[in-house]
């Protein structure tokens, strides 16, 4: 296993806990991505046969208040980064004649809009990840399956909704049929399913892990 991050201080403890190789790179930089995937292939003894594209940033601001730099930061990380890493891994799998799986992390923000936390750049990037997933699934089949997971409100440090507990609890009661936050483990289990042989006939899907929020 290899884990990648642009910050070595954040990467080292995760790699140590998982017993994984650590590769430092910025997913927005094509040259760094190519070098990082080569390093991962060396550490793994061959091209990675599973990629989880999880690098991402979340920002929110009204659309008319955004400047270009804010837009570029989010779209370049979430969408461009997902494409660059997927391209690098897929190219090596194709060259080796190997099979593999890619799971991209999108969001329910790529499926529905949000009145309370306006984030047009984030939503656009995550909708782009879904479109990227579908197109790659078609282009790379049958050797490489490509799917996306779309988390809803998950109990992680990135979640801002619960900064105001009253607002958060009201949202969960009114907008999430299961009436609770999701857990990182539940997202990981969805990723594991899409990565495993049990989902061998599944490709090109965007799977919400959202407590039923997008069903309303």
C-alpha positions as CSV (number, residue, x, y, z in Angstrom):
1,X,0.0,0.0,0.0
2,X,1.1,3.6,-0.7
3,X,-0.4,6.8,0.6
4,X,0.2,10.2,-1.0
5,X,-0.1,13.7,0.4
6,X,1.5,17.0,-0.3
7,X,2.5,17.5,3.4
8,X,5.1,15.2,4.8
9,X,4.2,16.0,8.4
10,X,0.6,14.8,7.8
11,X,1.6,11.8,5.7
12,X,4.2,10.2,8.0
13,X,1.9,9.2,10.9
14,X,-0.8,7.8,8.5
15,X,1.8,5.8,6.6
16,X,3.3,4.5,9.8
17,X,-0.1,3.4,11.2
18,X,-1.1,1.6,8.0
19,X,2.4,0.1,7.4
20,X,2.3,1.8,4.0
21,X,4.9,3.5,1.8
22,X,4.7,7.3,1.8
23,X,4.9,9.4,-1.3
24,X,4.9,13.2,-1.2
25,X,3.3,15.1,-4.1
26,X,0.9,17.8,-5.1
27,X,-1.9,16.2,-7.1
28,X,-2.3,19.5,-9.0
29,X,1.2,19.2,-10.6
30,X,1.5,16.8,-13.5
31,X,5.2,16.2,-13.1
32,X,4.9,15.5,-9.4
33,X,2.0,13.1,-10.1
34,X,4.0,11.2,-12.7
35,X,7.0,10.9,-10.3
36,X,4.8,9.9,-7.4
37,X,3.0,7.1,-9.3
38,X,6.4,5.8,-10.5
39,X,7.6,5.8,-6.8
40,X,4.5,4.0,-5.8
41,X,5.0,1.4,-8.6
42,X,8.5,0.8,-7.4
43,X,7.4,0.4,-3.8
44,X,4.6,-2.0,-4.8
45,X,6.5,-4.0,-7.3
46,X,4.3,-2.9,-10.2
47,X,1.6,-0.5,-11.3
48,X,-1.0,0.1,-8.6
49,X,-4.0,-2.1,-9.3
50,X,-6.3,0.0,-7.0
51,X,-6.4,3.8,-6.8
52,X,-8.6,5.7,-4.3
53,X,-8.6,9.4,-5.4
54,X,-9.3,11.1,-2.1
55,X,-7.4,14.4,-2.2
56,X,-9.7,17.3,-1.9
57,X,-10.4,20.7,-0.3
58,X,-13.7,22.2,0.8
59,X,-14.5,25.9,0.7
60,X,-17.7,27.8,0.6
61,X,-18.7,31.4,-0.5
62,X,-21.4,32.9,-2.6
63,X,-20.7,32.6,-6.3
64,X,-20.6,36.3,-7.0
65,X,-18.1,36.8,-4.2
66,X,-15.6,34.3,-5.5
67,X,-12.4,35.3,-7.2
68,X,-10.6,33.3,-9.8
69,X,-7.8,32.1,-7.4
70,X,-10.4,30.7,-5.0
71,X,-12.1,28.9,-7.9
72,X,-8.9,27.5,-9.2
73,X,-7.7,26.2,-5.9
74,X,-10.8,24.0,-5.4
75,X,-11.2,22.9,-9.0
76,X,-7.6,22.2,-9.5
77,X,-7.3,20.1,-6.4
78,X,-10.6,18.2,-6.6
79,X,-11.1,17.7,-10.3
80,X,-7.8,18.3,-12.1
81,X,-6.0,16.3,-9.4
82,X,-8.4,13.4,-9.7
83,X,-7.8,13.3,-13.4
84,X,-4.1,13.6,-13.3
85,X,-3.6,10.7,-10.8
86,X,-6.2,8.5,-12.5
87,X,-4.5,9.2,-15.9
88,X,-1.1,8.2,-14.5
89,X,-2.3,5.0,-12.9
90,X,-4.4,3.9,-15.8
91,X,-1.7,4.5,-18.3
92,X,0.7,2.2,-16.4
93,X,-2.0,-0.5,-16.0
94,X,-2.8,-0.3,-19.7
95,X,0.9,-0.5,-20.6
96,X,1.4,-3.5,-18.4
97,X,-1.7,-5.2,-19.7
98,X,-3.1,-5.4,-16.2
99,X,-6.5,-5.0,-14.6
100,X,-7.4,-2.5,-11.9
101,X,-9.9,-0.4,-10.1
102,X,-10.3,3.3,-9.5
103,X,-12.6,4.8,-6.9
104,X,-13.0,8.6,-7.0
105,X,-14.3,10.5,-4.0
106,X,-17.0,12.9,-5.1
107,X,-19.7,14.3,-2.8
108,X,-23.5,14.7,-2.7
109,X,-22.6,18.3,-3.5
110,X,-22.0,17.0,-7.0
111,X,-25.6,15.8,-7.1
112,X,-27.6,18.5,-5.4
113,X,-27.2,22.2,-4.5
114,X,-26.9,23.7,-1.0
115,X,-28.7,26.9,0.1
116,X,-27.0,27.0,3.5
117,X,-23.4,26.6,2.5
118,X,-23.1,28.1,-1.0
119,X,-20.0,26.5,-2.7
120,X,-20.3,26.7,-6.4
121,X,-16.6,25.9,-7.0
122,X,-16.8,22.9,-4.7
123,X,-20.1,21.7,-6.2
124,X,-18.8,22.1,-9.7
125,X,-15.6,20.2,-9.0
126,X,-17.5,17.3,-7.4
127,X,-20.0,17.2,-10.3
128,X,-17.0,17.1,-12.6
129,X,-15.6,14.1,-10.7
130,X,-18.8,12.2,-11.3
131,X,-18.6,13.0,-15.0
132,X,-14.9,12.1,-15.1
133,X,-15.8,8.8,-13.4
134,X,-18.4,7.9,-16.0
135,X,-16.2,8.8,-18.9
136,X,-13.2,6.9,-17.6
137,X,-15.4,3.9,-16.9
138,X,-16.4,3.8,-20.5
139,X,-13.0,4.5,-21.9
140,X,-11.0,2.1,-19.7
141,X,-13.4,-0.9,-19.8
142,X,-13.2,-3.8,-19.6
143,X,-9.7,-3.9,-17.9
144,X,-10.2,-1.0,-15.4
145,X,-13.4,-0.4,-13.4
146,X,-14.0,3.2,-12.3
147,X,-16.6,4.3,-9.8
148,X,-17.3,7.2,-7.4
149,X,-18.4,7.4,-3.8
150,X,-20.5,10.5,-2.9
151,X,-20.4,11.1,0.9
152,X,-23.0,13.3,2.5
153,X,-22.6,14.8,6.0
154,X,-19.8,12.7,7.5
155,X,-18.3,13.2,11.0
156,X,-14.9,14.5,10.0
157,X,-12.9,17.7,10.7
158,X,-13.9,19.0,7.2
159,X,-17.6,19.1,8.3
160,X,-18.7,22.7,9.1
161,X,-22.4,22.2,9.5
162,X,-22.1,21.1,13.2
163,X,-20.2,24.2,14.1
164,X,-23.6,25.4,15.3
165,X,-25.1,22.3,17.0
166,X,-28.7,23.6,16.7
167,X,-28.4,24.2,13.0
168,X,-26.7,20.8,12.5
169,X,-29.3,18.9,14.5
170,X,-32.2,20.6,12.6
171,X,-30.6,19.7,9.3
172,X,-30.2,16.1,10.3
173,X,-33.8,15.9,11.5
174,X,-35.3,17.5,8.4
175,X,-32.9,16.5,5.5
176,X,-31.3,13.2,6.5
177,X,-33.8,10.3,6.7
178,X,-31.4,8.3,9.0
179,X,-31.2,11.4,11.2
180,X,-27.5,11.1,12.1
181,X,-24.0,11.9,10.7
182,X,-22.2,9.3,8.7
183,X,-18.9,7.9,9.9
184,X,-15.6,7.7,8.0
185,X,-15.8,3.9,8.4
186,X,-19.1,3.8,6.5
187,X,-17.5,5.7,3.6
188,X,-14.5,3.4,3.7
189,X,-16.8,0.4,3.6
190,X,-18.4,1.7,0.4
191,X,-15.0,2.3,-1.1
192,X,-13.9,-1.3,-0.1
193,X,-17.0,-2.7,-1.7
194,X,-16.4,-0.9,-5.0
195,X,-12.8,-2.0,-4.9
196,X,-13.5,-5.7,-4.3
197,X,-14.4,-8.6,-6.6
198,X,-17.9,-8.6,-5.2
199,X,-18.6,-5.4,-7.3
200,X,-17.0,-6.9,-10.4
201,X,-20.0,-6.0,-12.6
202,X,-20.2,-2.4,-11.3
203,X,-18.5,0.4,-13.1
204,X,-19.4,4.0,-13.9
205,X,-21.6,4.5,-10.8
206,X,-21.7,7.4,-8.3
207,X,-22.8,5.8,-5.0
208,X,-24.3,8.2,-2.4
209,X,-23.3,7.4,1.2
210,X,-25.6,10.0,2.7
211,X,-28.2,8.6,5.0
212,X,-30.8,9.0,2.3
213,X,-30.4,12.7,1.9
214,X,-30.4,12.7,-1.9
215,X,-33.6,10.6,-1.9
216,X,-35.6,13.5,-0.6
